[in-house]
Amino acid sequence: MTVTVRALHTEDTAGVEGFAHVRRIALPFLLFTPEAIAYDIAHAHPDAHFRALVAEEDGEVIGTAQTAVVHDSPEPGQGFVNVYVHPERTGRGAGSLLVRTAEQHLAAAGVTKSLAWVLDAPANRAFAEHHGYRSSRSAHFLRLDLANGTLPPLPDPPPGVELRTGADFAADPRPLFALDAETMSDEPSDVSYEFTDYEAWLREYWQHPLFSPELTSVAVVDGRPAAFSAARTDGATRYGTAMTGTARDFRGRGLAKLAKNDSLHRARAAGYTEAVTGNDAGNGPMIAINKWFGYEICATEVRHVRELT
């Protein structure tokens, strides 16, 4: 059968569902729903030139890719392509066709450096190297059994600290935007980010269908959000931590751990049975915190880089 690649559109219900199906199988430690994928396509920033691609064989979606310009970085000319093929449909050329199509799209948008996450397995790394990508930093996926595991007890907040939920900021999320922007800028990465567009943050993060303001926990000190743990869910059984961080002025006081513990306890009480998260391999403090909660590393991915010119 011939493999073809095409761009995915929000009204393509079957294609969106096929994309979500492949991603859930290829990346079982991340949250994917058809609603979230359609939302990403519809609400991506125009400067990102975002595209979701599907590779099909005889009408079946067997491969997927997300590709975009990294528009919110001070370093111009960067883009990414993340390709995942159904594990039982490899060897048909879908991955190569997706990479080639994505790189052509990036080059047309002025990208000169392509970044790609690749699962840390010999076949996947060989595929990336075959296409001219060199390995860079690593990151871990972690999983926690909320249904059967034992969470640390939830202590009372220290004096002067109040635990609130993200939903408490629904009328004005801007203080959480400022906190997210500050912590993201300090996150270990080979790409620098600058969150300066509040309206884009609202669309891409706060209003995202996976985001749960009710399960997001915020440690507030003197009326100011000092630390937070942002929650995402699939609306069924799986809960994920999108970001946990502390403002620079409040670090070293255990506030991020407090916020994450609160969020985990409330997620379990809400009926979620599995928690997932991710950490840069160089982020030792956050890895230690997650292991303290009982998370276990379940997979590793490696960033790969290729110069397109």
C-alpha positions in Angstrom: 0.0 0.0 0.0 1.1 3.6 -0.7 1.7 5.9 2.3 0.6 9.5 1.9 1.0 12.5 4.2 -1.4 15.4 4.6 -2.1 18.3 6.9 -4.8 17.7 9.5 -7.7 20.1 9.9 -10.2 20.5 12.8 -13.2 19.5 10.8 -11.6 16.1 9.9 -13.0 14.1 12.8 -11.7 10.8 11.7 -8.2 12.1 11.1 -8.1 13.9 14.5 -9.3 10.7 16.2 -6.7 8.7 14.3 -4.0 11.1 15.4 -5.0 10.8 19.0 -5.1 7.0 18.8 -1.6 6.8 17.4 -0.2 9.2 19.9 -1.8 7.4 22.9 -0.2 4.1 21.7 3.2 5.6 20.9 3.3 7.9 23.9 1.2 6.3 26.7 2.8 8.6 29.3 1.3 11.8 27.8 -2.3 13.0 27.6 -4.0 13.1 24.2 -7.6 13.6 23.3 -9.2 14.4 20.0 -10.7 17.6 21.5 -7.2 18.8 22.6 -5.6 18.0 19.2 -8.4 19.9 17.3 -8.0 22.8 19.7 -4.2 23.0 19.2 -4.8 23.2 15.4 -7.5 25.9 15.7 -5.8 28.1 18.3 -2.1 28.0 17.5 -0.4 31.4 17.4 -0.1 32.6 13.7 3.6 33.2 14.1 4.1 29.5 15.0 2.9 28.3 11.5 1.7 25.2 13.4 0.8 22.1 11.4 -0.4 18.7 12.5 0.4 16.0 9.9 -0.9 12.5 9.5 0.5 9.6 7.4 -2.1 7.3 6.1 -2.0 3.9 4.5 -5.2 2.6 2.9 -7.2 5.2 4.8 -5.7 4.3 8.2 -3.7 6.9 10.2 -0.4 5.2 10.9 1.9 8.1 11.7 1.7 11.6 13.1 3.8 14.8 13.3 3.5 18.2 14.9 5.7 20.9 13.5 5.9 24.6 14.2 8.2 27.6 14.4 9.4 28.4 18.0 8.1 31.9 17.8 8.3 32.7 21.5 12.1 32.4 21.7 14.6 35.3 21.6 16.7 33.1 19.2 15.1 33.3 15.7 15.1 30.6 13.1 14.2 27.6 15.4 11.4 25.1 14.7 10.4 21.7 15.7 9.1 18.5 14.3 8.0 15.6 16.5 7.2 12.4 14.7 5.5 9.3 16.1 4.4 6.3 14.2 2.2 3.5 15.3 4.6 0.9 16.8 3.0 -1.8 14.6 3.2 0.2 11.4 6.8 1.1 11.3 9.1 0.3 8.3 6.6 1.6 5.8 8.2 4.9 5.1 5.7 6.9 7.1 8.2 8.5 9.4 10.6 9.6 6.7 7.7 11.1 4.7 6.5 13.0 7.7 10.0 14.3 8.5 10.5 15.5 4.9 7.1 17.2 4.7 7.6 18.9 8.1 11.1 20.1 7.2 9.8 21.6 3.9 7.2 23.4 5.8 9.7 24.7 8.4 12.1 25.8 5.7 9.4 27.8 3.9 8.7 29.6 7.2 12.3 30.6 7.6 13.5 28.0 10.0 17.2 27.1 9.9 17.4 24.8 13.0 15.0 21.9 13.4 14.5 20.3 16.8 13.0 16.9 17.4 12.2 14.8 20.5 13.0 11.1 19.9 12.2 8.2 22.3 15.5 6.8 23.7 15.5 3.4 21.8 18.1 2.2 19.4 15.7 2.2 16.4 14.4 5.7 17.1 17.8 7.2 17.6 19.1 5.5 14.4 16.2 6.9 12.5 17.0 10.5 13.7 20.7 10.1 12.9 19.8 8.7 9.5 17.9 12.0 8.8 20.8 14.2 9.8 19.9 14.9 13.4 22.4 14.9 16.2 21.5 14.1 19.8 21.3 16.8 22.5 19.8 16.8 26.0 17.5 14.2 27.5 14.2 14.3 29.4 12.3 11.7 31.4 8.6 10.7 31.5 7.4 9.7 35.0 4.3 7.9 36.2 2.6 7.6 39.6 -0.1 5.1 40.5 -2.7 7.3 42.2 -5.1 4.5 42.8 -2.8 2.1 44.6 0.2 4.3 45.6 0.6 6.2 48.9 0.9 9.9 48.7 2.9 11.8 51.4 0.6 13.3 54.0 -0.6 16.8 53.2 0.7 19.2 55.8 -0.9 22.5 56.8 0.6 25.4 55.0 3.3 27.3 56.9 2.3 30.7 58.5 1.6 33.3 55.9 1.0 30.8 53.1 -2.4 30.1 51.7 -3.2 27.2 49.3 -5.7 28.2 46.5 -6.8 26.7 43.2 -6.3 28.0 39.7 -10.1 28.4 39.6 -9.8 31.1 42.2 -8.0 33.2 39.6 -10.6 32.8 36.9 -11.6 36.4 36.9 -8.0 37.5 36.4 -5.4 34.9 35.6 -2.7 37.4 34.9 -0.8 36.8 38.2 -0.5 33.1 37.2 0.7 34.2 33.8 3.5 36.2 35.4 4.5 33.3 37.6 4.4 30.8 34.7 6.5 33.1 32.6 9.1 33.5 35.3 9.5 29.8 36.1 9.5 28.8 32.4 12.4 31.2 31.7 14.4 29.3 34.4 13.5 25.8 33.2 16.5 23.7 31.9 16.2 23.6 28.1 18.2 24.0 25.0 15.6 26.5 23.8 15.1 29.8 25.5 11.5 31.0 25.9 10.0 34.4 26.6 6.4 34.5 27.6 5.3 38.1 26.9 2.0 37.6 25.0 -0.7 37.3 27.7 -3.5 36.8 25.2 -1.6 33.9 23.5 -1.0 32.4 26.9 -4.7 32.5 27.7 -5.6 30.7 24.4 -2.8 28.1 24.5 -2.6 27.3 28.2 -5.4 28.7 30.4 -8.2 27.9 28.0 -6.8 24.6 26.7 -9.3 21.7 27.0 -6.7 19.6 28.9 -6.0 22.3 31.5 -7.8 21.9 34.9 -7.9 25.1 36.9 -9.8 23.2 39.6 -6.9 20.8 40.2 -4.2 23.4 39.7 -2.8 24.4 43.1 -1.3 27.8 43.9 0.7 28.7 47.1 -0.1 32.4 47.8 2.1 34.5 50.1 0.8 38.0 51.1 -1.7 37.9 48.2 1.0 37.0 45.6 1.1 33.6 43.8 4.5 32.3 44.9 4.5 28.7 43.6 2.1 26.6 41.6 1.5 23.1 40.1 -0.5 23.3 36.9 -2.7 20.3 36.2 -4.0 18.8 33.1 -6.4 15.8 32.8 -8.0 13.7 30.1 -11.4 14.1 31.8 -11.4 10.4 32.6 -8.7 8.7 34.7 -5.4 10.4 33.9 -4.0 13.5 35.4 -0.8 15.2 34.4 1.4 18.0 35.8 2.1 20.5 33.1 4.4 22.7 35.1 5.5 23.1 38.8 7.6 26.0 39.8 8.3 28.8 42.3 9.0 32.5 41.9 12.6 33.3 42.4 12.0 35.3 45.6 10.3 32.4 47.3 12.6 29.5 46.4 14.0 27.2 49.0 10.9 27.1 51.2 9.2 24.0 49.9 6.3 25.8 48.3 6.4 24.0 45.0 6.3 20.6 46.8 3.4 21.9 48.9 1.5 23.0 45.9 2.1 19.7 44.0 1.2 17.6 47.0 -2.1 19.5 47.3 -2.9 19.1 43.6 -2.1 15.3 43.7 -4.3 14.7 46.7 -7.2 16.6 45.1 -6.7 14.7 41.8 -6.9 11.4 43.6 -10.0 12.5 45.5 -11.6 13.5 42.2 -11.2 9.9 40.9 -8.0 10.1 38.8 -6.1 6.9 39.0 -2.8 7.7 37.2 -0.5 10.7 37.3 2.1 11.5 34.7 4.7 14.2 34.3 8.0 14.9 32.7 11.4 16.3 33.8 14.5 17.5 32.0 17.2 15.0 32.8 19.3 17.9 34.2 16.6 19.1 36.6 17.8 17.1 39.6 15.8 19.0 42.2 12.4 18.4 40.5 13.3 14.7 39.8 14.1 14.3 43.5 10.7 15.9 44.4 8.8 13.6 42.0 10.6 10.5 43.3 9.6 11.6 46.9 6.0 11.6 45.7 6.5 8.0 44.4 6.8 8.8 40.6 8.9 6.3 38.7 10.7 7.0 35.4 8.9 5.1 32.7 10.6 6.3 29.5 13.3 8.7 28.3 13.4 10.9 25.2 16.3 12.7 23.6 16.3 16.0 21.9 17.9 15.9 18.4 18.9 18.9 16.3 19.5 19.4 12.6 20.6 22.5 10.7 18.3 23.0 7.7 20.7 25.2 5.8 
